[in-house]
Amino acid sequence: MKNKKKQIIITLIAIISLIVITVGVTYAFFNYAKEGTTDNTIKTGSITFLYTEVSGVGKGISLTEAYPVADSIGKVQVGEGKIFDFKVTSNISMNSNIDYQVTARKKTGSTLANSAVKVYLTEVSGTEQELLLSKYSELSQTDKVDISKYDERILYEGTFPANTSNYEKNFRLRMWVSDDTDFSDGIMNDKTFTLTVNVYADGKVITDNLDTTNTLDSITVSGCTLNPVFNSANTEYSCKVPNSVSSVTVNATATSSKSKVRGLGIKSLSVGVNTLPIRVIAEDGSKKNYNIKVTRKDVSENVSIFGKTYQTTGDFPTLTTSSNNSQDDNGLYKSTDTNSGKPTYYFRGNVENNYVSFAGFTWRIVRINEDGTIRIVMQDGINNNSSYGFNSNYNSYTYMYYTNSDIAKPTLEDWYQINIGSKDALASRVATGNYYCEQAKVKYLSRNNTENSNMVLYSDYAPNFKCKTDLYGKGIVNANIGLITYDEYIYSGGYLYPVISDSNSTYYASEYESYTMSPSGYYSAGEFATNWSIKNYAGYSTVTNGFARLHMILRPVINLKSNVQISSGDGTKNNPFIVK
């Protein structure tokens, strides 16, 4: 291989400079000649692999006075100095594949942290198609260079198919400062970050006897126990490390000695979930990807509840609705995925220290709201666990909303008035305000269309504590009583489809079959309004959608003021907090 390099270097020192430098590579196959007494000559043609800068706009990225921006902004940057366009081309006339790799090499002397830089690669073919969105720190190291000398990471891997003419792929690269970068202490000021884009290619003649094995025999991550236990057929794993662990070493063994394994070595970890990909490339060029999600815990915090100190786990639970993560610890967790961005502290798992006695009933603490009020759910259902419908009707989308309910809402309000509201000493301790949410956020079935409410299918939904007004004008509810939400159930340790091996029926939000406050959609073809409800099976609890007129338990939720005091108790079942 003959390398021909050309560089465009733009040096701009400001608060932060992000610069792309380009490198061109040509790839020639082989030339062979043999001469004897009688001339018998073999001479191949040239197979050219070419990396080219696109002239005009997109010659290179040069961001000065850069500051953190959201991905939604960074991904649409356009114009000179904000995008870098390049392409790779090949004209292969033989039975031959060429595997290639596009990399980004961090220039020596760059001072901005890898975790502060987002890189975004797209393919431009009429429209832009996303290929990569990642922090630079989360990209895999290439095995094309000596990693002790270069910090060079993989942007893209592809293959020029054999017997292909006029192959061309157009790329566009963007970079920006990640929106979670903290500038407040001045550490990130006056930093630069420079990348060089490189391309490497390997030619390979196709034969009928190349090894096709692209699996692994083992994966190890230092200081981290993989879940599930390694099986070559399984490609997705997870593990967790304490906050004190800032890097791990990834090792793996290929099943075949003829395979190549990429993505190994020392990996830096950001706080939160870090996806570490491993790629196995068989001798014939076929590939298999393994992914390891390593969660680095946050720093634990001390939180006072009724004068008792709780310590947060520092963990980031897996909040998928498809399964419960058995690795999650029981305890107090923190989330800033709220309307205000201020933290809420919530209990998750089989906790035994969140019991409260109030108004003659036993309650469980759900979470500490952003404003410091304490959100509690009654241990049992009202009126000795009597069952109620959510609504007497179900043949309109309106019946999936709590404030349109002619059964659940007035029943809860009547119960509240009798047991709390009519008693000044009790009512004065309850916070009334915008504490409840009936927004149509997530639906169970794709056919559960709700016209213009824009509900997300559960498989694509990320639980959160945010509440906004939907396109029906429904969202935040100002009240003194309500129900738990779909999101709060998931945060408590619930899930949608049951995993029988994970018993969660004893979790505080899962003990009874009960309604939530969250709509699950409207099936217009059958005229069915549905609501998310909690169902119990043998050993496990799950959330599912049910018709609004089904009968289930109502477990009221109220919010205690932040200045409420207790007379005794430590929050355990046998010694609950007793509100004065």
C-alpha positions as CSV (number, residue, x, y, z in Angstrom):
1,M,0.0,0.0,0.0
2,K,1.2,3.4,-0.9
3,N,0.0,6.2,1.2
4,K,-0.4,9.7,-0.1
5,K,-1.4,12.2,2.6
6,K,-2.6,15.7,2.3
7,Q,-3.5,17.8,5.2
8,I,-5.5,20.9,5.8
9,I,-4.6,22.4,9.1
10,I,-6.6,25.2,10.6
11,T,-5.3,26.6,13.9
12,L,-7.7,28.8,15.7
13,I,-7.2,29.4,19.4
14,A,-10.3,30.7,21.3
15,I,-12.3,29.5,24.1
16,I,-12.5,26.2,22.4
17,S,-11.5,25.2,18.9
18,L,-12.7,22.0,17.2
19,I,-10.8,21.3,14.0
20,V,-10.9,18.5,11.4
21,I,-7.8,17.8,9.3
22,T,-8.1,15.5,6.3
23,V,-5.8,12.8,5.0
24,G,-6.0,11.1,1.6
25,V,-5.1,7.5,1.0
26,T,-4.8,5.5,-2.2
27,Y,-4.8,1.7,-2.3
28,A,-3.1,-0.3,-5.0
29,F,-3.5,-4.1,-5.3
30,F,-0.5,-6.0,-6.7
31,N,1.7,-6.3,-9.8
32,Y,3.4,-9.6,-10.7
33,A,5.6,-10.5,-13.6
34,K,7.3,-13.8,-14.5
35,E,9.7,-14.2,-17.4
36,G,11.1,-17.5,-18.8
37,T,12.6,-18.8,-21.9
38,T,9.3,-18.3,-23.5
39,D,7.7,-15.2,-22.3
40,N,4.7,-16.0,-20.1
41,T,3.6,-12.8,-18.3
42,I,0.9,-12.1,-15.7
43,K,0.2,-8.5,-14.9
44,T,-2.8,-7.3,-12.9
45,G,-4.6,-4.2,-13.3
46,S,-4.7,-1.6,-10.6
47,I,-7.4,-1.5,-8.0
48,T,-7.7,2.0,-6.6
49,F,-9.1,2.9,-3.2
50,L,-9.3,6.6,-2.9
51,Y,-10.2,9.0,0.0
52,T,-11.0,12.5,-1.2
53,E,-12.0,15.8,0.3
54,V,-15.1,17.4,-1.1
55,S,-14.3,20.9,-2.3
56,G,-16.3,23.9,-1.3
57,V,-18.3,24.0,1.9
58,G,-17.3,21.2,4.2
59,K,-13.5,21.4,3.8
60,G,-13.0,21.3,7.5
61,I,-14.5,22.1,10.9
62,S,-13.4,25.2,12.7
63,L,-15.6,26.2,15.7
64,T,-14.4,29.1,17.7
65,E,-15.9,30.5,20.9
66,A,-17.6,27.1,21.2
67,Y,-19.9,26.3,24.0
68,P,-22.1,23.3,24.9
69,V,-25.1,22.6,22.7
70,A,-27.8,20.0,22.6
71,D,-27.5,17.1,20.1
72,S,-30.6,18.5,18.3
73,I,-28.6,21.7,17.5
74,G,-25.3,20.1,16.8
75,K,-26.7,17.6,14.3
76,V,-28.1,20.3,12.0
77,Q,-25.1,22.6,11.8
78,V,-24.4,23.7,8.3
79,G,-22.1,26.0,6.5
80,E,-18.4,26.7,6.1
81,G,-16.4,25.7,9.2
82,K,-19.2,23.6,10.7
83,I,-19.2,20.5,8.6
84,F,-16.6,18.3,6.9
85,D,-17.5,16.5,3.7
86,F,-15.4,13.6,2.3
87,K,-15.9,10.5,0.2
88,V,-14.4,7.1,-0.4
89,T,-14.4,5.5,-3.9
90,S,-13.3,2.3,-5.5
91,N,-13.4,0.6,-8.9
92,I,-12.8,-3.1,-8.4
93,S,-12.8,-5.3,-11.5
94,M,-11.7,-8.6,-9.8
95,N,-13.1,-11.1,-7.4
96,S,-11.9,-9.2,-4.4
97,N,-13.2,-7.4,-1.3
98,I,-11.7,-4.4,0.3
99,D,-12.5,-3.8,4.0
100,Y,-11.9,-0.2,5.1
101,Q,-12.0,1.8,8.2
102,V,-12.5,5.5,8.7
103,T,-10.9,6.8,11.9
104,A,-10.4,10.0,13.8
105,R,-7.0,10.6,15.4
106,K,-6.8,13.1,18.2
107,K,-3.9,15.5,17.7
108,T,-1.2,15.6,20.3
109,G,-1.5,18.8,22.3
110,S,-5.3,18.8,22.3
111,T,-6.4,19.8,25.8
112,L,-10.2,19.4,25.8
113,A,-11.4,16.2,27.4
114,N,-12.5,13.4,25.1
115,S,-15.8,13.2,27.0
116,A,-16.6,16.8,26.2
117,V,-16.6,16.3,22.4
118,K,-19.5,14.9,20.4
119,V,-18.9,13.5,16.9
120,Y,-21.7,12.9,14.4
121,L,-21.2,11.1,11.1
122,T,-23.8,10.8,8.4
123,E,-24.0,9.4,4.9
124,V,-25.0,12.0,2.3
125,S,-27.1,10.4,-0.5
126,G,-29.8,12.9,-1.4
127,T,-30.7,13.1,2.3
128,E,-28.5,12.5,5.4
129,Q,-28.6,9.2,7.1
130,E,-27.1,8.9,10.6
131,L,-24.2,6.5,10.9
132,L,-22.7,7.6,14.3
133,L,-23.5,9.8,17.2
134,S,-21.1,9.4,20.1
135,K,-18.8,11.2,22.5
136,Y,-15.2,10.8,21.3
137,S,-14.4,9.0,24.6
138,E,-17.0,6.3,23.8
139,L,-15.6,5.4,20.4
140,S,-13.5,2.2,20.0
141,Q,-9.8,2.4,19.5
142,T,-8.6,1.3,16.1
143,D,-6.1,-1.6,15.9
144,K,-4.5,0.0,12.8
145,V,-2.0,2.1,14.8
146,D,0.1,1.8,18.0
147,I,-2.4,2.9,20.7
148,S,0.5,3.8,23.0
149,K,1.4,6.5,20.5
150,Y,-1.9,7.6,19.1
151,D,-5.4,8.2,20.4
152,E,-7.2,7.1,17.3
153,R,-10.8,5.8,17.2
154,I,-13.1,4.2,14.7
155,L,-15.8,6.4,13.1
156,Y,-17.0,3.9,10.5
157,E,-16.2,0.4,9.1
158,G,-17.3,-0.7,5.6
159,T,-16.6,-3.1,2.8
160,F,-16.2,-2.5,-1.0
161,P,-18.0,-5.5,-2.5
162,A,-16.1,-7.6,-5.0
163,N,-16.9,-7.2,-8.7
164,T,-18.2,-3.7,-8.1
165,S,-17.7,-0.7,-10.3
166,N,-17.9,2.9,-9.4
167,Y,-18.4,2.4,-5.7
168,E,-18.8,5.7,-3.9
169,K,-19.9,6.7,-0.3
170,N,-20.2,10.3,0.7
171,F,-19.7,11.2,4.4
172,R,-20.3,14.3,6.5
173,L,-18.8,14.9,9.9
174,R,-19.9,17.3,12.6
175,M,-18.5,18.0,16.0
176,W,-19.6,20.1,19.0
177,V,-19.2,20.4,22.7
178,S,-21.5,18.1,24.6
179,D,-24.3,19.8,26.5
180,D,-23.4,18.0,29.7
181,T,-20.0,19.7,29.8
182,D,-19.6,21.9,32.9
183,F,-18.1,25.3,32.3
184,S,-18.9,26.7,35.7
185,D,-15.5,26.1,37.3
186,G,-13.6,27.4,34.3
187,I,-11.7,24.1,33.8
188,M,-13.1,23.8,30.3
189,N,-12.1,27.3,29.2
190,D,-9.3,28.0,26.7
191,K,-9.2,24.4,25.4
192,T,-8.6,23.0,22.0
193,F,-9.5,19.7,20.3
194,T,-8.1,18.7,16.9
195,L,-8.9,15.6,14.9
196,T,-7.4,14.1,11.8
197,V,-9.6,11.8,9.7
198,N,-7.7,8.8,8.4
199,V,-8.7,5.9,6.2
200,Y,-7.2,2.4,6.1
201,A,-8.1,-0.5,3.7
202,D,-7.3,-4.2,3.5
203,G,-7.6,-6.0,0.2
204,K,-8.7,-9.6,0.3
205,V,-9.1,-12.2,-2.5
206,I,-12.3,-14.2,-2.1
207,T,-11.9,-18.0,-2.1
208,D,-14.3,-20.9,-1.3
209,N,-12.3,-22.0,1.8
210,L,-12.2,-18.9,4.0
211,D,-13.2,-19.3,7.6
212,T,-16.6,-17.8,8.3
213,T,-16.5,-17.9,12.1
214,N,-17.2,-14.5,13.6
215,T,-18.0,-15.3,17.2
216,L,-16.2,-14.9,20.6
217,D,-15.3,-17.5,23.1
218,S,-15.0,-15.1,26.0
219,I,-15.3,-11.5,27.1
220,T,-13.9,-10.0,30.3
221,V,-14.1,-6.5,31.6
222,S,-11.8,-5.6,34.5
223,G,-13.6,-5.1,37.8
224,C,-17.0,-5.8,36.3
225,T,-19.2,-8.9,36.3
226,L,-21.1,-9.4,33.1
227,N,-24.8,-9.9,33.1
228,P,-25.9,-12.3,31.7
229,V,-23.1,-14.9,32.0
230,F,-21.2,-15.0,28.7
231,N,-22.6,-17.1,25.9
232,S,-21.2,-16.7,22.4
233,A,-24.7,-16.5,20.9
234,N,-25.6,-13.6,23.1
235,T,-24.3,-10.2,21.9
236,E,-25.6,-7.8,24.6
237,Y,-24.1,-7.5,28.1
238,S,-24.1,-5.1,31.0
239,C,-22.2,-4.5,34.2
240,K,-21.7,-1.8,36.8
241,V,-18.7,-0.2,38.5
242,P,-18.3,2.2,41.4
243,N,-17.8,5.9,40.7
244,S,-14.1,5.5,41.7
245,V,-13.5,3.4,38.6
246,S,-12.8,5.7,35.7
247,S,-11.6,3.1,33.2
248,V,-11.8,-0.6,32.5
249,T,-9.8,-3.0,30.3
250,V,-11.8,-5.0,27.8
251,N,-10.4,-8.4,26.7
252,A,-12.0,-11.0,24.4
253,T,-10.9,-14.2,22.7
254,A,-12.1,-15.1,19.2
255,T,-13.5,-18.6,18.5
256,S,-11.3,-18.8,15.4
257,S,-7.6,-17.9,15.4
258,K,-8.2,-16.5,11.9
259,S,-10.7,-13.9,13.1
260,K,-9.8,-10.3,14.0
261,V,-11.2,-8.7,17.2
262,R,-11.6,-4.9,17.5
263,G,-12.6,-2.8,20.4
264,L,-10.3,-4.2,23.0
265,G,-8.0,-2.4,25.5
266,I,-8.4,0.3,28.1
267,K,-11.7,2.2,27.9
268,S,-12.4,5.5,29.7
269,L,-15.7,5.7,31.5
270,S,-18.0,8.7,31.9
271,V,-20.5,8.8,34.7
272,G,-23.6,6.9,33.5
273,V,-24.0,4.3,30.8
274,N,-21.0,3.7,28.5
275,T,-21.5,1.5,25.5
276,L,-18.3,-0.5,24.6
277,P,-18.7,-2.2,21.2
278,I,-16.6,-5.3,20.2
279,R,-16.4,-6.3,16.6
280,V,-15.4,-9.8,15.4
281,I,-14.3,-10.0,11.7
282,A,-14.1,-13.5,10.2
283,E,-11.5,-14.4,7.6
284,D,-14.2,-14.1,4.9
285,G,-15.0,-10.6,6.0
286,S,-18.3,-11.3,7.8
287,K,-18.8,-9.4,11.0
288,K,-20.5,-9.8,14.4
289,N,-20.9,-7.0,16.9
290,Y,-21.0,-7.5,20.7
291,N,-22.0,-4.7,23.0
292,I,-21.2,-4.1,26.6
293,K,-23.0,-1.4,28.6
294,V,-20.8,-0.4,31.5
295,T,-22.6,1.8,34.0
296,R,-20.3,4.0,36.1
297,K,-22.2,5.0,39.2
298,D,-22.6,8.6,40.3
299,V,-21.3,10.0,43.6
300,S,-23.6,9.0,46.4
301,E,-25.5,11.8,48.2
302,N,-27.0,12.1,51.7
303,V,-30.7,12.9,51.7
304,S,-32.7,13.8,54.8
305,I,-36.3,12.4,55.0
306,F,-38.2,13.2,58.2
307,G,-34.8,13.8,59.9
308,K,-33.5,10.4,58.9
309,T,-30.4,10.3,56.6
310,Y,-30.7,8.2,53.4
311,Q,-27.8,7.6,51.0
312,T,-28.5,7.4,47.3
313,T,-27.1,4.4,45.5
314,G,-25.4,6.5,42.9
315,D,-26.8,4.0,40.4
316,F,-28.4,4.5,37.0
317,P,-31.0,1.7,36.8
318,T,-32.0,0.2,33.5
319,L,-35.4,1.7,32.9
320,T,-36.6,-0.4,30.0
321,T,-40.2,-1.4,30.0
322,S,-39.3,-4.8,28.6
323,S,-37.5,-6.2,31.6
324,N,-36.4,-5.6,35.2
325,N,-32.7,-5.4,35.7
326,S,-31.8,-7.8,38.5
327,Q,-28.5,-6.0,39.1
328,D,-30.3,-2.9,40.4
329,D,-29.9,-2.4,44.1
330,N,-32.8,-1.7,46.4
331,G,-32.7,1.9,47.8
332,L,-32.9,5.6,47.0
333,Y,-32.0,6.8,43.6
334,K,-31.6,10.3,42.0
335,S,-33.0,11.6,38.7
336,T,-32.8,15.1,37.1
337,D,-35.1,14.0,34.2
338,T,-37.8,16.4,35.5
339,N,-39.5,19.5,34.2
340,S,-37.3,21.9,36.1
341,G,-34.1,19.8,35.9
342,K,-33.9,19.9,39.7
343,P,-33.4,16.5,41.3
344,T,-36.1,14.1,42.5
345,Y,-35.1,11.2,44.8
346,Y,-37.1,8.0,44.4
347,F,-37.3,4.6,46.0
348,R,-36.7,1.5,43.9
349,G,-36.8,-2.2,44.5
350,N,-37.8,-4.1,47.6
351,V,-37.2,-1.3,50.1
352,E,-38.1,-1.7,53.7
353,N,-37.5,1.8,55.1
354,N,-40.1,4.0,53.4
355,Y,-43.2,3.4,55.6
356,V,-45.3,6.3,56.8
357,S,-48.3,6.4,59.1
358,F,-50.7,9.3,58.3
359,A,-54.4,9.9,58.8
360,G,-54.8,6.4,60.3
361,F,-53.4,4.6,57.2
362,T,-50.1,3.1,56.2
363,W,-48.3,4.7,53.2
364,R,-45.1,4.2,51.3
365,I,-42.8,7.0,50.2
366,V,-42.6,7.1,46.4
367,R,-40.2,10.0,46.0
368,I,-39.1,13.4,47.2
369,N,-40.4,15.9,44.7
370,E,-38.3,18.7,43.1
371,D,-39.7,21.2,45.6
372,G,-38.9,19.0,48.6
373,T,-42.5,17.8,49.2
374,I,-42.9,14.1,50.0
375,R,-45.0,11.9,47.6
376,I,-46.6,8.9,49.2
377,V,-48.9,6.1,48.0
378,M,-51.3,4.3,50.3
379,Q,-50.2,0.8,51.1
380,D,-53.6,-0.7,50.5
381,G,-56.5,0.4,48.3
382,I,-59.3,2.6,49.7
383,N,-62.4,1.2,51.4
384,N,-60.8,-2.1,52.3
385,N,-59.4,-2.7,48.8
386,S,-62.7,-2.3,47.0
387,S,-62.6,-2.4,43.2
388,Y,-63.7,0.5,41.1
389,G,-63.9,1.2,37.4
390,F,-61.8,4.0,36.0
391,N,-64.6,5.3,33.9
392,S,-68.1,4.1,33.2
393,N,-67.6,4.6,29.5
394,Y,-64.8,3.7,27.1
395,N,-66.0,4.5,23.6
396,S,-64.1,7.8,23.2
397,Y,-60.4,8.8,23.7
398,T,-61.6,11.3,26.4
399,Y,-62.4,8.4,28.8
400,M,-58.7,7.5,29.1
401,Y,-58.0,10.7,31.0
402,Y,-58.2,10.9,34.8
403,T,-59.9,14.3,34.9
404,N,-62.6,13.0,32.6
405,S,-63.2,10.0,34.9
406,D,-66.7,9.7,36.4
407,I,-65.7,7.0,38.8
408,A,-62.0,7.0,39.8
409,K,-61.6,10.8,40.3
410,P,-64.8,11.5,42.3
411,T,-64.3,8.3,44.3
412,L,-60.8,9.4,45.4
413,E,-61.9,13.0,46.0
414,D,-64.8,11.8,48.2
415,W,-62.5,9.5,50.1
416,Y,-60.0,12.3,50.6
417,Q,-62.6,14.7,51.9
418,I,-64.0,12.2,54.4
419,N,-60.6,11.0,55.7
420,I,-58.3,14.0,55.4
421,G,-59.9,17.1,53.9
422,S,-62.5,17.5,56.6
423,K,-59.9,17.4,59.3
424,D,-57.9,20.6,59.4
425,A,-55.0,19.2,61.3
426,L,-54.5,16.6,58.5
427,A,-55.4,18.7,55.5
428,S,-52.9,21.4,56.6
429,R,-50.1,18.9,56.1
430,V,-51.0,18.0,52.5
431,A,-49.5,20.0,49.6
432,T,-52.0,21.0,47.0
433,G,-50.7,22.0,43.5
434,N,-49.3,20.8,40.2
435,Y,-48.2,17.4,41.5
436,Y,-50.1,15.1,39.2
437,C,-49.8,14.1,35.6
438,E,-52.3,12.6,33.2
439,Q,-50.4,13.4,30.0
440,A,-50.9,10.8,27.2
441,K,-47.2,9.8,26.8
442,V,-46.8,6.1,26.1
443,K,-49.1,3.6,24.4
444,Y,-49.2,-0.2,24.4
445,L,-50.1,-1.0,20.8
446,S,-49.3,0.7,17.6
447,R,-52.9,0.6,16.6
448,N,-53.8,2.5,19.8
449,N,-53.8,5.8,17.9
450,T,-55.0,8.8,19.7
451,E,-55.3,11.1,16.8
452,N,-53.0,14.0,17.6
453,S,-51.7,13.1,21.1
454,N,-48.3,11.8,19.8
455,M,-48.0,8.9,22.2
456,V,-44.8,6.8,21.9
457,L,-44.9,3.1,21.6
458,Y,-43.7,1.5,24.9
459,S,-40.8,-0.2,23.1
460,D,-39.5,3.2,22.1
461,Y,-40.3,5.0,25.3
462,A,-37.8,6.2,27.9
463,P,-39.5,6.7,31.3
464,N,-39.1,10.2,32.8
465,F,-40.5,12.4,35.5
466,K,-41.5,15.2,33.1
467,C,-45.0,16.2,32.5
468,K,-46.2,18.5,29.7
469,T,-49.5,19.4,28.1
470,D,-50.4,17.0,25.3
471,L,-52.2,18.0,22.1
472,Y,-55.5,17.3,23.7
473,G,-54.7,20.0,26.4
474,K,-54.2,17.3,29.1
475,G,-51.1,17.1,31.3
476,I,-50.4,18.6,34.7
477,V,-53.3,18.2,37.1
478,N,-53.6,20.6,40.1
479,A,-55.2,18.5,42.9
480,N,-54.7,17.3,46.4
481,I,-55.1,13.6,45.5
482,G,-54.3,11.4,42.5
483,L,-52.8,8.1,41.4
484,I,-49.3,6.8,40.7
485,T,-48.1,7.3,37.1
486,Y,-46.8,4.8,34.5
487,D,-43.3,6.4,34.8
488,E,-43.3,6.2,38.6
489,Y,-44.2,2.5,38.5
490,I,-41.3,1.8,36.1
491,Y,-38.9,3.8,38.3
492,S,-40.1,1.8,41.3
493,G,-38.9,-1.4,39.7
494,G,-41.8,-2.4,37.6
495,Y,-41.8,-3.5,34.0
496,L,-44.1,-4.2,31.1
497,Y,-43.5,-7.7,29.9
498,P,-42.8,-10.0,32.9
499,V,-39.5,-11.7,33.5
500,I,-40.5,-14.6,35.7
501,S,-37.1,-15.0,37.3
502,D,-37.3,-11.5,38.7
503,S,-39.8,-11.4,41.5
504,N,-41.1,-7.8,42.1
505,S,-44.6,-8.4,43.4
506,T,-43.4,-7.3,46.9
507,Y,-42.2,-3.9,45.6
508,Y,-44.2,-1.1,47.2
509,A,-45.8,0.0,43.9
510,S,-46.6,-3.5,42.8
511,E,-48.4,-5.2,45.6
512,Y,-52.0,-4.8,44.3
513,E,-53.7,-4.8,41.0
514,S,-54.5,-1.1,40.7
515,Y,-55.0,1.8,38.3
516,T,-52.4,4.3,37.4
517,M,-53.1,7.9,36.3
518,S,-51.6,7.4,32.8
519,P,-53.6,6.8,29.6
520,S,-52.4,3.9,27.4
521,G,-54.3,4.9,24.2
522,Y,-57.5,4.7,22.3
523,Y,-58.2,1.9,19.8
524,S,-60.6,3.8,17.5
525,A,-61.6,0.7,15.4
526,G,-63.1,-1.0,18.4
527,E,-63.8,2.2,20.3
528,F,-61.8,1.2,23.4
529,A,-60.3,3.8,25.7
530,T,-57.5,2.2,27.8
531,N,-55.5,3.1,30.9
532,W,-52.2,1.8,32.2
533,S,-52.8,-0.5,35.2
534,I,-50.7,-2.7,37.4
535,K,-51.4,-6.5,37.2
536,N,-50.0,-9.2,39.5
537,Y,-49.1,-12.8,38.5
538,A,-47.4,-15.6,40.4
539,G,-44.3,-13.8,41.8
540,Y,-44.1,-10.8,39.5
541,S,-45.9,-7.6,38.7
542,T,-46.3,-5.9,35.4
543,V,-48.0,-2.8,33.9
544,T,-50.5,-3.4,31.1
545,N,-53.3,-1.6,29.3
546,G,-56.8,-2.3,30.3
547,F,-60.2,-0.9,29.3
548,A,-61.3,2.1,31.2
549,R,-64.4,0.4,32.6
550,L,-62.6,-2.5,34.2
551,H,-62.8,-2.8,38.0
552,M,-59.5,-2.4,39.9
553,I,-58.2,-1.1,43.3
554,L,-57.6,2.6,43.7
555,R,-54.4,3.4,45.7
556,P,-54.4,7.1,46.5
557,V,-51.3,9.3,46.1
558,I,-50.9,12.5,48.1
559,N,-48.0,14.9,48.8
560,L,-46.9,15.9,52.2
561,K,-45.5,19.4,52.7
562,S,-41.7,19.6,53.1
563,N,-42.0,21.1,56.6
564,V,-44.1,18.2,58.0
565,Q,-42.6,16.7,61.2
566,I,-42.9,13.3,62.7
567,S,-43.4,12.3,66.3
568,S,-41.6,8.9,66.0
569,G,-40.5,6.1,63.8
570,D,-37.5,5.1,61.6
571,G,-39.4,4.3,58.4
572,T,-39.5,0.5,58.8
573,K,-42.7,-1.6,58.6
574,N,-42.8,-2.2,62.3
575,N,-41.8,1.3,63.2
576,P,-43.1,3.7,60.4
577,F,-42.7,7.4,60.4
578,I,-45.6,8.8,62.3
579,V,-46.6,12.3,61.1
580,K,-47.4,14.7,63.9
